[in-house]
Amino acid sequence: MFRHFPSIRSAHTFPLDSLLSVAGLLGARVIHKDGQEVGRLVDLVCRWDQQQRYPLLSGILVKVGRRVVWIPANEIAHITFDAVNLKTARLDLRDFQPRSGEACLATDVLDHQLVDVEGARVVRAADLYITVSGGIRLVAVDVSYLSLLRRLLPRRWRKRPYARSVIDWSTIQSFGQASDGKSSLRLSATSRELQRLKPAELADLLEDLGRAQRQELLQVLPIEQAADALEEMQAEELESLLRESTPEAAASYLAKMEPDEAADALRDIDGEFRDQLIARLPKKASERVTAVLAHRETTAGGIMNSGMVIATKDETIKDIADRLRHGDKDESSTSGVVVVDGKGRFVDDLNFGDLFVASPNQKIESLVHKQPPEVVNPEDSLDTVADCLITNRQYSILVVDNNRHPLGRILADDIIDAFMPEDGRFHFPRIFS
């Protein structure tokens, strides 16, 4: 039995003697039922089906003379290391017309970048393995250097699988060509596994993928998850990705990002393109991002999140709960409620724990502390912000203007990110990319 690496959660294992190397099969003889050689195998074609964990073989491409012709899978009797044996001696040698959902394994998958969802990494297919047990299916991808080197040897040395660094296909997301000629991400039945990855893991995948592939990956992710992943990317990689995207797509990602993260991304972009992107943002997102961009990135205003939940002292707990339930998602993701007086000036900063234990009809005023937490001004240094955060012993700190009107909130992790150099952050190692 071959070992799945690193797909230990896979529900299947396959006997080693039932596996055939796709790289080893290329150039194999294709033989009639009567034993006559028809031609040589050029490629294998599989159909991607979201109901199937392992794509079924739909046919093969065979070089007959100077032509490359199509033979459907139902005309194949069996496949061995040495040859493809057909069921009949009479063939309808048709030209290959790719259909939606089909991919040529040697052309579209072998040597191409793949996403190993379970390992949260980008790999390159050094070889592919099909099984001839219970139907001819693509079941695994080999990512080892030895398999890559083995393909340089004569065919007799690359017939049998070298199954050491093998990943179960059920955890793979691959890239290929759709029937309309446009490149598309071919999702297997486990495509939902992409959505369970953490933003930092997705960010590392996006950084390792090529330009076309990462655009495809972004398109199949929910917009909120894509934005979360972009927030975790390195600055130069994020700038490149935004430039590669259409202005509409780039603006949609920025609109879903935290205002301080979106502002960081826009700071590294030249003025004309930055103005175009800001102009395409929804009004509220544009105002929030612009408010952060108005300050230097080494100040409190430059790293604040301008999305806040603001309440007056006369509102009830139920009023706030209703607003959070039906209001702006960015507001509901903050860590507390800012209490202001009738002139919009800062009074207190209540965490959600305070609201949780209060009764629905209780007024906000009854929860206000006699001694409010310390706040910072937008031009205060990051050192001042860090000191104030420690003094307050809270997870965030508010930024107010000279008239004590709330401008934004700084979370503890924003401070950590600001002090940590970009090259000191951990990123997954690149493999075959």
N, C-alpha and C positions, 0 to 999 in steps of 0.2 A: 504494500500500500504506500502511496506517496504521501508525504507530510504536507499539509497546507501551511504556507508561510506568508504572512503571519495570521491567516484567517482562521483562528482557532474556534471561532463561533460558527463556522460553516456546518451545515446539516449533512453534507455529503462527503464521502471519500471515494476514490476510484482506484481499482486495481491498476498497478503500474503496467501490466501486460495488456490492458485495454486502452492505453493511451498511445496516440500517434502524434509525432511532431509535425506541425504545419511546415516549418522550414525544411524538415527532412523529406516531406512529401513532394515539395516543389520539384518538378522535373521527372516525377515518377511516371512509369508507363500506364497508359489507359488501354485496357484490353477488352475486346469483344467476347461474347459468350463462347464463340468458337475458337478463342485463343489468339486471334489476330490483333496486332497492335493498331489502335486507332490514332493515337498521338501521345503527347506528353502533357502532364498536369501543369497548368499555369497558375491557378488560384482556386480557392474554395470560397463559396458564398454562403453566408449565414443570414438568417432573418432575425431581427431584434423584435421581441415580443414582450411587453411588460407583464404578461401572465406567466412567462417562462424565466426561470432563474438562469438557465443555460441555453443560449441560442441554438436552434436546430439548423443543420445543414440544409439549404434549399437547392443547392446544385454545385457544379464545378465548371471551371473554364479550362478548355483543352485546346492546345495548339495542334491543329491538323493542317499540315503543309504550311502555308503562309497565313492561314486563317486562325482566329481564336473563336471557338464555338462554345455554346452552352449546352450542358447535359444536366437535366433535372435530377434531384436526389433519388426520386422513385425509380430511376433506371439503373441505380448502382446496386450491385449484388453485395459486395463487401470491399473493404479497403484494408490493405496490409501495408507493412513497411515498404514493400517493393513496388506495389502496383495497385491500381484501381480496377476492379473487375466489374464489368457491366452485366446486366441480366439478359440482354438481347444482342443479336448480331445486326439488327436493323436499327439504324439511328436516324432521327430527324435532326440534322446538324444545323442548329439555328444560331444566329448571331445573338450575343448577350445584350439584353435590354434591362438595365437595373430597375428594380421596383422599389416603391417606398418601404423603408425599414430594412433594406438589405445592405450588406457591406461585404466587400471582398477582403478576406482576412490578410492576405499577403500585401495587398495594395493599401488598404485603409487602416489596418490595425497594427500589423507587424512593423516594428521600428518607430511607432508613433507614441506620443505621450498619452498616458492613461492616468486616471485618478483611482488610487486604492483608498476607498472610503474608510475601510476598517483601520488601515494603518495611517490614515490622514497624511498621505504623501503622494507626490507625483512620481510615476515610474515610466520606464520605456520598455516596450515589449521586445525582449531579445528572442523569444520564441512563443508559440501558442500551442496548446495541446487540445486535441479533440479526443473524444471517447467513442468507441465503436460498440459499446455495451449498452443495450437498451435504446438504440437510436443514435445516430451520428450527431454529436453536439460539441460545441465549444465549451470546455469546462475549466480551463486554467491558463494562466499566463506566466511565463518564465522571465524573470528579470535579472538573471545572473550574468556576470561578465563572461563566464566560461561558455555559456550557451551562445553568447554573441560571437565569441572567438571561434567556436566550433563550426559556425556557419561558413567560415572561410575555408574549411577543409573540404576535401572531396565528399560527394554525397554519401558514400558508404559509411563515413564517420559521423554523419549527422542524422541517421535514420531514427535512432531510438532516443526517447526523452532523457534529458539530464535533469531529473526532478529533485533539485535541492532548494533553490530559491523560487518557490512556486506559490502563486497567489490564486486562490479560488476565484473563478470568474464572477461568482455571485456578488462579490464585494467590489467589483470594478465598474467604473464609468468610463466609457471610451468615446472617442471622437471619430466622426466619419463623414461621408458624403450622403446627403439626402437625395431623393429622386429628382428634385428640381435643380440640382447642381449646387445648392447652397450648403455650406458646412453646418452641421448640427450635432448637438450632443445626443448620443444614442443612450437612452435611459433603459436600464434593465429593471426587473421587477423590484429591485432593492434601491431604486433611486431615492426613496424616502430617507435612506441612510444619509444622504447628503445633508438633509435638514437637521439631523441630530448632531452634526459636527459643531464644535465651538467656533465662535468668530475668529479666534486666533489661528485655529487649524485651517479654516477656510482661507484666511489671509495668506498663510504659508503656501497653500495650494495655488492661489491666484498668482503669487510672486514667482512660483516655479514654472507655471504654464506659459506657453507661447502666447503671442498677441491674440490670435484668432481663437485659441482654445479657452482663454480666460474670459473672453467676451461671451462665448457659448455657455460657459459655466455660470456666469452672472445671469444670463437670460433665463435659466431654469430655476434659479433660486427666488423665493419670495423677496420682494423689494426691501422689506425690513431686514431680512437676514443678510442680503447683499450689502446693505448699508453698514450693518454691524461689522461685517468682515472688512470692509474698506477702512473703517476706523482703526483697525489693527495693523494695517499695512505700513511698511516703511515709506517715508515721505517721497523718495524719488520714484518708488514703484507706483505709489498712488497717483502721483502727477502723470506718469506715463499712461496709466490706465485711463485717467480722465481724458487725456488728449486723444487716446485711441478710440474712445467712445464717441457717439454722436452727441452734440450739445444737449439734445433733449434727454438722452439717457444719463449723461453726466449730471445734469441738473436734478433729475429724479433721485439719483443716489444722494446727492448733497442735501436735498430737502429732507431726507429721512435720517441723515446723520445728526448727531448732537451738534448744536451750533458752534461749540468750541472746536470740535473735530473738523467740521466743515470749513471753519475759518482757517485752521492750520493748513488744510489742503489747498485752499485758495491763495494763501500767502506765497506759496511756491510757484504760482502761475503768473505769467506776464499780464500786465494790466488790461490789454484789449480782450484777451480770452476770458480773464476773470470777470470783467464787466459783462460779457455775454452770458456767462453762466449765472451770475447774480440776477441779471434781468429775466432769466427764465425760471427763477425760483418763485414758488407761491409767495404772496405778499408777507405772510407771517414769518415764513422761513427766511425770506430776504431781510426783513427787519432784524431778526435775531442774529443772523450771521453778520450783517453790517455793523451791529452794535459791538460785536466782539472784534471785528477788523479795525474798528476805530481806535483800538488800544494796541500798544506794543505787546508782543507775545511773551515778553519777560516780566509782565506786570499782571496784577490780579485781573484786570479787565480783559487781558489778552487770553486768559485760559478759563474764563467763566462760562457757564452754561446759562444763557439768557432765558431759557424756558423755566418758568416758576409757577407754582400754585399760590396765588395771592388771595387773602381773605380779609374781610373787615371784622371788627370785634362783634358786630351785631348779627353776623351769620351764625347758623346752627351747624352742628356736626352733620346733620342730614343734608343741608345745602351743599356742603363740601363733598360729601359722598356722591351726591347726584352729579356734581360737576366732574368729578373724577371718572365716574362711570360712563358719562356720555360726552366728555370733553376731549381735549387734545391729548393724544397718546404721549407726546413729549412731556406734557405737564404731569401726567399720571405716573411717569417714570422717575420723578424727582424724589428726594429723600425727606421732604417735609413741606409744611405750609407756612408761608410768610404772612404774618399778621400786620396790617397797616391801620393807621388812624383815618379820620375823615379826610385828611389832606394827602393821603397816600404815603405817609412817612412810616418808616420801620418802627414796629412796636415789639415784636417777638418772632421767634422762629420755632414752631412746634413740630416735633417729629410725629410720624404717623402712629407711633405707639401711644402718644398722648390722646390722639383722636380715637384710637381703637377701643380704649377702656371707658370712654365717655358715652353718655346716653345720646341717642339721636337728636333729641330736642334741646340738648344743652348748648348754650351759646359759646362761641369762641372766646369771648371776653373772660369767661370763668376759668379758662385754661391758661391765660396769660401769666407768665412768671413775673415776680416782682423785680428780679434782676435778669434782664435780657442778655443773650450771649453777645460777645464782641463781634464786630463786623469790620470789614476792610474797605478802603477806597479803591477805585479802579486803577489808580497809578501806583499803588503800594507794590513793593517788591515781592518776589516769590518767597524770600526769607521771612518777610513780615507775615505773609499769608500762612506759612508753615507754623510759625510761632503762635499765631492766633488760633490756629486749628488745634494745636496741642493744649493751649490754655482753655479752650471751650470744651475739650474732651468730647467732641462730636465728630460725625462722619463727614460734615460739610460746613462751609462757612459762607456767609452772605457778603455780597459786594453792594455797597450803596454809594450814591453820589453825595455831594457836599450838603445837600438838603435832606439826606437820609432816605431818599427814595430808592427802593430796591432795584438793582440793575441785573443781578444774576447770582448764581450759586456756584461755588467751587467745591467739587467732591475731593475726598482724600486721595483717590486714585489719580485724579488730575494732577495733584501736587507731586505724587510719586513719578508719574510720566514726565513731568516737567523737569525734575531733577535727574532722571535717569537718561544717560546718553543713548541715542538711537542704536548705536552699534553695540551697546551692552545688553540689548534685549534678545531673548532666546528666539531662534527660528529653527524649524525643522531642517535637517540636512537635506540637500538636494541629491536625488538618486537618478542617474541616467538622464539628467536634464541639462 
